Amino acid sequence: MSILIEAIGWGGAATILAAYVANSNGWLDREHRLYQLMNLGGASAFVLYTGVHQTWATMTLNIIWAGVAASALIRILRRKKVG
């Protein structure tokens, strides 16, 4: 179980970092679904990881991070349906 939780935590960190690098280098715009999915998935993985390790401040940050990404993704998808 511990190895699985660690893998989830490292996977989440790598996903968030990859999204940041892609955005900073102009490879993925903030309006791109993949960018928001990477943030949502990475933050969600971190929520699980930090919950298991009971690091509440970091968990709270990642709950908010996931919420922002989910909100942006919903907005992007709604805009695509209308346009």
JOSUL-V45968 format. One record per helix or strand. SS is the DSSP state (h for helix, s for strand). FROM is the first residue (numbers start at 1). LEN is the number of residues. If there is no record, write none. Layout:
{{SS & FROM & LEN} {SS & FROM & LEN}}
//
This chain:
{{h & 2 & 23} {h & 33 & 20} {h & 56 & 27}}
//
